[in-house]
């Protein structure tokens, strides 16, 4: 985004020249905070007023769509992780707990003997 004009520009890495990529047709008060998720959906944030609001930007039409408030005043950065954090399965946790109890009981009997 450039100069708050509601447009996204491509930058030529050789010459540094900016070329208009897409003009945002709604949500033109979006800040220069941009991030792509793992599906290449573009997100941005507005930081005006109280809470920061999260927006998506359609790269084919330039339409900005409000998702809603983030609950974070004046959000300063936006990033996505492509790696999911796996949650341990309940059965695995139960099995480890049972194993821990069995080992503790074994150790207690050995010490008592």
Z-matrix of the N, CA and C atoms (Angstrom, degrees):
N
C 1 1.438
C 2 1.515 1 107.14
N 3 1.275 2 116.23 1 149.93
C 4 1.452 3 119.27 2 -172.77
C 5 1.516 4 110.50 3 -133.78
N 6 1.301 5 116.03 4 121.68
C 7 1.450 6 121.10 5 169.60
C 8 1.511 7 115.95 6 57.87
N 9 1.325 8 119.09 7 21.64
C 10 1.444 9 121.06 8 176.89
C 11 1.524 10 114.21 9 69.54
N 12 1.337 11 118.79 10 19.49
C 13 1.461 12 119.85 11 -179.38
C 14 1.524 13 112.78 12 -88.45
N 15 1.351 14 117.54 13 5.26
C 16 1.452 15 120.68 14 177.44
C 17 1.508 16 113.88 15 75.34
N 18 1.300 17 118.31 16 24.85
C 19 1.458 18 121.89 17 179.74
C 20 1.517 19 110.42 18 -125.27
N 21 1.325 20 115.39 19 152.82
C 22 1.460 21 121.24 20 175.65
C 23 1.523 22 107.45 21 -111.07
N 24 1.309 23 115.56 22 133.91
C 25 1.459 24 121.82 23 -176.68
C 26 1.509 25 110.70 24 -117.05
N 27 1.331 26 116.35 25 147.26
C 28 1.461 27 122.53 26 169.99
C 29 1.520 28 106.87 27 -92.17
N 30 1.320 29 116.05 28 141.23
C 31 1.455 30 121.40 29 178.85
C 32 1.526 31 108.59 30 -110.14
N 33 1.323 32 116.44 31 125.28
C 34 1.453 33 121.84 32 176.27
C 35 1.523 34 107.44 33 -72.30
N 36 1.335 35 117.04 34 119.51
C 37 1.466 36 120.62 35 -175.27
C 38 1.525 37 112.80 36 -69.99
N 39 1.313 38 118.54 37 -16.54
C 40 1.459 39 121.79 38 179.44
C 41 1.527 40 110.98 39 -90.02
N 42 1.340 41 116.04 40 -49.70
C 43 1.464 42 119.88 41 -174.91
C 44 1.528 43 113.65 42 -96.37
N 45 1.333 44 116.92 43 -20.83
C 46 1.459 45 120.48 44 -176.65
C 47 1.519 46 112.98 45 81.21
N 48 1.328 47 117.49 46 3.76
C 49 1.462 48 121.39 47 -178.38
C 50 1.527 49 110.56 48 -73.02
N 51 1.349 50 116.50 49 138.75
C 52 1.457 51 122.78 50 178.03
C 53 1.525 52 109.52 51 -95.75
N 54 1.332 53 115.96 52 131.75
C 55 1.459 54 122.35 53 177.90
C 56 1.519 55 107.91 54 -123.38
N 57 1.338 56 117.13 55 132.67
C 58 1.456 57 120.51 56 179.63
C 59 1.520 58 110.24 57 -57.83
N 60 1.339 59 116.21 58 125.65
C 61 1.460 60 121.51 59 177.74
C 62 1.519 61 109.65 60 -97.94
N 63 1.344 62 116.05 61 -50.43
C 64 1.456 63 120.05 62 -179.68
C 65 1.522 64 109.42 63 -159.18
N 66 1.323 65 115.79 64 140.32
C 67 1.455 66 121.59 65 174.79
C 68 1.520 67 108.04 66 -95.86
N 69 1.325 68 116.63 67 126.36
C 70 1.458 69 120.85 68 -179.29
C 71 1.524 70 108.12 69 -77.93
N 72 1.339 71 116.30 70 124.05
C 73 1.456 72 121.04 71 -173.68
C 74 1.518 73 113.53 72 -92.33
N 75 1.307 74 118.04 73 -10.62
C 76 1.458 75 121.98 74 177.19
C 77 1.517 76 106.06 75 -148.53
N 78 1.310 77 117.98 76 146.13
C 79 1.458 78 119.51 77 -177.96
C 80 1.509 79 111.28 78 77.10
N 81 1.341 80 117.13 79 34.93
C 82 1.465 81 120.38 80 -174.86
C 83 1.524 82 113.06 81 -70.16
N 84 1.333 83 117.72 82 -6.12
C 85 1.464 84 119.45 83 176.46
C 86 1.523 85 111.58 84 -93.17
N 87 1.325 86 116.53 85 20.63
C 88 1.455 87 120.18 86 178.23
C 89 1.516 88 109.33 87 -68.03
N 90 1.323 89 115.26 88 146.47
C 91 1.453 90 121.21 89 -179.06
C 92 1.522 91 109.78 90 -82.98
N 93 1.308 92 116.19 91 176.98
C 94 1.461 93 122.11 92 179.85
C 95 1.521 94 111.99 93 -80.38
N 96 1.306 95 117.72 94 27.44
C 97 1.460 96 122.53 95 179.02
C 98 1.523 97 107.17 96 -102.09
N 99 1.319 98 116.58 97 110.07
C 100 1.458 99 122.22 98 -177.41
C 101 1.520 100 109.84 99 -128.93
N 102 1.329 101 116.49 100 146.23
C 103 1.467 102 121.10 101 174.79
C 104 1.514 103 109.22 102 -155.99
N 105 1.330 104 115.93 103 143.12
C 106 1.456 105 122.38 104 173.94
C 107 1.519 106 108.58 105 -99.26
N 108 1.355 107 116.86 106 140.33
C 109 1.462 108 119.02 107 172.88
C 110 1.533 109 108.57 108 -87.98
N 111 1.318 110 117.58 109 -174.05
C 112 1.469 111 121.32 110 -175.52
C 113 1.530 112 113.09 111 -68.97
N 114 1.341 113 117.75 112 -13.61
C 115 1.469 114 121.22 113 177.71
C 116 1.523 115 111.45 114 -101.27
N 117 1.338 116 117.32 115 12.70
C 118 1.469 117 124.27 116 -179.37
C 119 1.516 118 113.64 117 65.50
N 120 1.329 119 116.74 118 25.68
C 121 1.459 120 120.56 119 172.27
C 122 1.524 121 106.97 120 -84.07
N 123 1.342 122 116.17 121 133.59
C 124 1.461 123 121.03 122 -177.30
C 125 1.522 124 110.33 123 -92.19
N 126 1.323 125 115.85 124 132.57
C 127 1.459 126 122.71 125 178.46
C 128 1.522 127 109.17 126 -119.68
N 129 1.326 128 115.28 127 152.21
C 130 1.454 129 121.18 128 174.70
C 131 1.521 130 108.55 129 -145.71
N 132 1.310 131 115.56 130 173.05
C 133 1.456 132 122.30 131 -177.36
C 134 1.523 133 109.04 132 -134.41
N 135 1.338 134 116.16 133 140.49
C 136 1.460 135 118.47 134 166.12
C 137 1.527 136 106.87 135 -102.77
N 138 1.309 137 116.43 136 144.05
C 139 1.469 138 120.67 137 -176.74
C 140 1.516 139 111.12 138 -122.81
N 141 1.301 140 117.62 139 34.18
C 142 1.449 141 120.65 140 -178.12
C 143 1.524 142 109.65 141 -101.08
N 144 1.323 143 116.82 142 136.35
C 145 1.455 144 120.44 143 -179.16
C 146 1.517 145 111.19 144 84.38
N 147 1.333 146 116.24 145 -143.66
C 148 1.463 147 122.12 146 -176.19
C 149 1.510 148 113.17 147 -74.84
N 150 1.318 149 116.06 148 -95.70
C 151 1.468 150 120.81 149 -178.70
C 152 1.519 151 111.63 150 -73.20
N 153 1.311 152 114.95 151 152.80
C 154 1.465 153 120.61 152 170.52
C 155 1.520 154 107.48 153 -80.18
N 156 1.316 155 117.17 154 141.84
C 157 1.463 156 122.04 155 178.35
C 158 1.520 157 110.15 156 -109.39
N 159 1.329 158 116.03 157 140.62
C 160 1.458 159 122.50 158 178.65
C 161 1.521 160 109.19 159 -94.03
N 162 1.339 161 116.27 160 135.07
C 163 1.458 162 123.80 161 -179.27
C 164 1.519 163 109.73 162 -127.89
N 165 1.335 164 116.93 163 153.53
C 166 1.453 165 122.00 164 165.72
C 167 1.522 166 107.01 165 -107.92
N 168 1.319 167 116.01 166 153.22
C 169 1.457 168 121.51 167 178.15
C 170 1.523 169 107.70 168 -126.10
N 171 1.321 170 116.36 169 120.67
C 172 1.457 171 121.76 170 177.14
C 173 1.528 172 108.20 171 -76.99
N 174 1.323 173 117.43 172 117.40
C 175 1.460 174 121.30 173 -174.81
C 176 1.526 175 113.58 174 -73.60
N 177 1.318 176 118.26 175 -15.00
C 178 1.471 177 118.98 176 178.29
C 179 1.526 178 111.98 177 -90.15
N 180 1.347 179 117.14 178 -29.11
C 181 1.467 180 119.60 179 -177.49
C 182 1.524 181 113.42 180 -112.29
N 183 1.331 182 116.75 181 -21.37
C 184 1.458 183 120.35 182 -175.81
C 185 1.511 184 113.17 183 83.09
N 186 1.326 185 117.64 184 5.27
C 187 1.451 186 121.37 185 -177.80
C 188 1.523 187 110.81 186 -74.88
N 189 1.343 188 115.68 187 124.01
C 190 1.452 189 121.14 188 174.22
C 191 1.512 190 108.91 189 -90.84
N 192 1.336 191 117.42 190 131.74
C 193 1.462 192 122.17 191 -179.23
C 194 1.522 193 108.99 192 -121.59
N 195 1.327 194 116.06 193 123.37
C 196 1.459 195 121.40 194 179.45
C 197 1.522 196 110.07 195 -71.60
N 198 1.335 197 116.44 196 127.25
C 199 1.461 198 121.78 197 173.88
C 200 1.522 199 108.75 198 -90.48
N 201 1.330 200 116.42 199 -46.61
C 202 1.456 201 120.19 200 177.66
C 203 1.508 202 112.17 201 150.34
N 204 1.340 203 117.13 202 179.10
C 205 1.461 204 121.49 203 -178.75
C 206 1.528 205 111.88 204 -70.04
N 207 1.342 206 114.83 205 145.88
C 208 1.463 207 120.33 206 179.35
C 209 1.518 208 111.80 207 -87.45
N 210 1.329 209 116.88 208 -19.48
C 211 1.460 210 120.44 209 -174.86
C 212 1.517 211 112.36 210 83.06
N 213 1.323 212 117.06 211 4.91
C 214 1.465 213 122.16 212 179.93
C 215 1.524 214 108.44 213 -118.66
N 216 1.337 215 117.52 214 113.47
C 217 1.467 216 118.99 215 179.16
C 218 1.530 217 111.19 216 -65.69
N 219 1.315 218 116.72 217 134.85
C 220 1.467 219 124.44 218 175.09
C 221 1.524 220 111.99 219 49.54
N 222 1.328 221 116.06 220 53.50
C 223 1.464 222 123.17 221 177.69
C 224 1.520 223 109.71 222 -51.76
N 225 1.323 224 117.75 223 132.09
C 226 1.457 225 121.32 224 -173.45
C 227 1.513 226 116.03 225 -103.45
N 228 1.333 227 118.44 226 -10.18
C 229 1.465 228 120.29 227 -178.12
C 230 1.516 229 108.81 228 -158.03
N 231 1.321 230 115.02 229 160.26
C 232 1.457 231 121.56 230 -178.55
C 233 1.524 232 107.52 231 -144.44
N 234 1.340 233 117.11 232 129.97
C 235 1.466 234 120.79 233 179.77
C 236 1.516 235 109.38 234 -152.96
N 237 1.309 236 115.81 235 154.72
C 238 1.459 237 122.47 236 177.56
C 239 1.509 238 108.58 237 -126.23
N 240 1.326 239 116.06 238 147.39
C 241 1.453 240 121.27 239 175.06
C 242 1.521 241 108.52 240 -107.01
N 243 1.311 242 116.83 241 134.63
C 244 1.454 243 120.22 242 179.38
C 245 1.525 244 112.07 243 -84.55
N 246 1.317 245 116.46 244 -8.51
C 247 1.455 246 120.06 245 -179.17
C 248 1.518 247 110.08 246 -99.09
N 249 1.307 248 116.29 247 123.85
C 250 1.457 249 120.93 248 176.74
C 251 1.523 250 109.00 249 -80.67
N 252 1.304 251 116.04 250 145.02
C 253 1.460 252 121.21 251 176.53
C 254 1.519 253 106.95 252 -91.88
N 255 1.320 254 116.96 253 111.98
C 256 1.471 255 118.55 254 -176.41
C 257 1.521 256 111.31 255 -71.15
N 258 1.306 257 115.60 256 142.85
C 259 1.457 258 121.20 257 175.22
C 260 1.522 259 107.42 258 -97.02
N 261 1.332 260 117.13 259 130.76
C 262 1.474 261 118.55 260 -179.18
C 263 1.521 262 110.98 261 -61.95
N 264 1.300 263 116.45 262 143.41
C 265 1.462 264 121.32 263 179.11
C 266 1.523 265 109.64 264 -70.19
N 267 1.324 266 116.10 265 145.37
C 268 1.472 267 121.35 266 -179.34
C 269 1.522 268 111.53 267 -59.74
N 270 1.334 269 116.36 268 -39.55
C 271 1.465 270 119.84 269 -179.58
C 272 1.527 271 111.01 270 -63.24
N 273 1.320 272 116.95 271 -39.18
C 274 1.467 273 120.80 272 178.52
C 275 1.523 274 110.21 273 -63.80
N 276 1.331 275 116.64 274 -44.97
C 277 1.465 276 119.82 275 178.87
C 278 1.530 277 110.92 276 -63.01
N 279 1.325 278 116.30 277 -42.42
C 280 1.455 279 119.58 278 178.82
C 281 1.524 280 110.13 279 -62.05
N 282 1.334 281 116.44 280 -43.46
C 283 1.467 282 120.52 281 179.56
C 284 1.515 283 112.53 282 -62.19
N 285 1.340 284 116.80 283 -42.40
C 286 1.467 285 119.74 284 177.96
C 287 1.526 286 111.33 285 -65.92
N 288 1.331 287 116.12 286 -38.08
C 289 1.469 288 119.48 287 176.96
C 290 1.521 289 111.46 288 -63.49
N 291 1.317 290 116.82 289 -43.50
C 292 1.472 291 121.02 290 178.81
C 293 1.524 292 110.68 291 -63.89
N 294 1.319 293 116.57 292 -41.48
C 295 1.458 294 120.64 293 178.11
C 296 1.529 295 110.69 294 -62.67
N 297 1.334 296 116.39 295 -42.59
C 298 1.467 297 120.64 296 178.41
C 299 1.519 298 111.63 297 -61.30
N 300 1.338 299 116.68 298 -41.64
C 301 1.467 300 120.62 299 178.25
C 302 1.524 301 111.02 300 -64.85
N 303 1.326 302 117.05 301 -40.92
C 304 1.466 303 121.07 302 179.81
C 305 1.521 304 110.78 303 -64.21
N 306 1.331 305 117.17 304 -42.97
C 307 1.468 306 120.94 305 178.89
C 308 1.523 307 110.21 306 -65.34
N 309 1.326 308 117.20 307 -42.52
C 310 1.480 309 120.07 308 179.44
C 311 1.515 310 110.51 309 -62.97
N 312 1.353 311 117.16 310 -41.59
C 313 1.469 312 120.53 311 178.50
C 314 1.514 313 111.57 312 -65.09
N 315 1.320 314 117.46 313 -39.94
C 316 1.464 315 122.01 314 178.57
C 317 1.531 316 109.83 315 -62.75
N 318 1.335 317 116.12 316 -46.40
C 319 1.474 318 120.14 317 -178.95
C 320 1.516 319 110.96 318 -63.82
N 321 1.341 320 117.68 319 -39.28
C 322 1.452 321 121.95 320 -179.84
C 323 1.524 322 110.48 321 -63.70
N 324 1.338 323 117.82 322 -42.06
C 325 1.461 324 121.48 323 179.15
C 326 1.520 325 110.69 324 -66.46
N 327 1.325 326 117.43 325 -38.95
C 328 1.476 327 120.84 326 -179.94
C 329 1.512 328 110.25 327 -64.75
N 330 1.356 329 116.67 328 -40.87
C 331 1.458 330 119.58 329 -179.24
C 332 1.527 331 111.77 330 -71.13
N 333 1.324 332 117.31 331 -31.49
C 334 1.473 333 121.40 332 -179.83
C 335 1.534 334 110.86 333 -74.21
N 336 1.309 335 118.24 334 -23.14
C 337 1.457 336 121.58 335 -175.85
C 338 1.494 337 113.18 336 -80.63
